[in-house]
Structures are given as C-alpha cells and as structure tokens.
Amino acid sequence: MPEISVDVHIGRSVTEVYDFLSDARNLALWFSGVDSVAESSEPAGPGVAHVYRFPGRHRDQLLQCVAYVPGEHLVFRGDRMWNALGAQTPLYSFTLSSRPRGTLLRLTVRCRLTGALTLLAPVVAMAWRRDLPRDVRRLGERLGAPHCHVISAPRRVRLPISVSSPATAAPTTVRPALAPPAPPRPQFRPEPRSEARPEARPEARPEPRPTSVPAAKERSPRPAA
C-alpha cells in the first residue's frame, strides 16, 4: 500500500485554492489520477459521489468525497478497481495551510492494493513519484498563481499507510568523539600442566639359575713305582 506526498507553495489564498479543489470536476484539468469527471449538479461536500474514469480504464467509476473540513482538509476516494491480478483503491488527500504569500498544499496519494498487485507496489509508487511534482505545478498554472514551486518532492515509499502530517525536522544528534583505542593487553598462555604419572617400576626379571658345575673327579692316587 504505497503512500506518496508532495508539498507545494501556491501564490493564492487558502479560500481560492480550496474552492477550486473542492469541486471534483476540476481534478481532470490538472491531476494525473483522474482522466475525466462527469458533470453533476450536486455541490461538493461529504458523501457526494461523482462519476469519473481512472487513467487507462474504459469503465466508469465513482469518486466520493469522504472527508471535508472547510479551508483545511479534503479527501476523495475512488471505487475499488478489479483486474486479473487483484484490486486497487485510490485515495487522494489535500491538506491546506495559510502562508504570508499564499497557501501551502500537501497532496497525498495512497493506493490500497490486494492480491498479486501488492508485488507491483514499487512500480505504482514510481509512477506517482514521477507525476505528482508535475501535477502540482499544473495546478498552479490553472489557478494563475504568480509563484508556485515544489518544496519537497517525494523520495521514498512508506509502508504501511499512516496518516501524513506536516514534516518536522528531526533533532540533530551529535555523536561523542571516539577515544583512541586502548593498547591490547598481553595475553599469557598458561603452561600445560604435566600430569603426574606413576613411576614405572622395573620389571622383575627372573633370577639366573645357578649353573650346575659337575663335581671334579676325584683323582685316584697313582700306585707307587
């Protein structure tokens, strides 16, 4: 469900910009998300539905005003559109605030995707990021604004969808200076312990048996001559 926003400063009063945007028939004059809007005698307001065509579609859809705060906020929602891959439901939001030399307008496009179309969310977001800056410049031309410039162009896609609010500057954080690394400590390797082994006892050798010496023959006395 991609969500893309763009801020633009228009050199016209809030009342002039809001009156122009609140009439859904004017969307086809400058907005790339609306191809055509049928004529209707009903005034703009909450719950009012207009017949329109989405770009690339040959079937009429309903475009309904679902939120309406005079001079501040305006939201249009398109019908759910089906195809072989899934469905998509577009939502167009306009938020206005007064500035000394004109009006600050934030245009937000959100598209709810279902089915296999969720895989094409980056492609859908890329198309809106390309078209929205040109759309708001075309809006300034339609209003005859002497000064109209884009303040912030969309750069990223936010998922999931969240209600957008005026951008606020994030607080700057200062990282502390890094201390020089401490010298490595010498590592001492413990000497391997020698396990006390029992002393090997000498093998008991068999005592040599005494060699039996034959007894000396007794000499018989020789006879005297």
Residue, then its C-alpha position, 0 to 999 in steps of 0.5 A: m500500500p504505497e503512500i506518496s506526498v508532495d508539498v507545494h507553495i501556491g501564490r493564492s489564498v487558502t479560500e481560492v485554492y480550496d474552492f477550486l479543489s473542492d469541486a471534483r470536476n476540476l481534478a481532470l484539468w490538472f491531476s494525473g489520477v483522474d482522466s475525466v469527471a462527469e458533470s453533476s449538479e450536486p455541490a461538493g461536500p461529504g458523501v457526494a459521489h461523482v462519476y469519473r474514469f481512472p487513467g487507462r480504464h474504459r469503465d466508469q467509476l465513482l469518486q466520493c468525497v469522504a472527508y471535508v473540513p472547510g479551508e483545511h482538509l479534503v479527501f476523495r476516494g475512488d471505487r475499488m478497481w478489479n483486474a486479473l491480478g487483484a484490486q486497487t483503491p485510490l485515495y487522494s488527500f489535500t491538506l491546506s495551510s495559510r502562508p504570508r504569500g499564499t497557501l501551502l498544499r500537501l497532496t497525498v496519494r495512497c493506493r490500497l492494493t490486494g492480491a498479486l498487485t501488492l508485488l507491483a507496489p514499487v512500480v505504482a509508487m514510481a509512477w506517482r513519484r514521477d507525476l505528482p511534482r508535475d501535477v502540482r505545478r499544473l495546478g498552479e498554472r490553472l489557478g494563475a498563481p504568480h509563484c508556485h514551486v515544489i518544496s519537497a518532492p517525494r523520495r521514498v515509499r512508506l509502508p504501511i499507510s499512516v496518516s501524513s502530517p506536516a514534516t518536522a525536522a528531526p533533532t540533530t544528534v551529535r555523536p561523542a568523539l571516539a577515544p583512541p583505542a586502548p593498547p591490547r593487553p598481553q595475553f599469557r598462555p598458561e603452561p600445560r600442566s604435566e600430569a603426574r604419572p606413576e613411576a614405572r617400576p622395573e620389571a622383575r626379571p627372573e633370577p639366573r639359575p645357578t649353573s650346575v658345575p659337575a663335581a671334579k673327579e676325584r683323582s685316584p692316587r697313582p700306585a707307587a713305582 
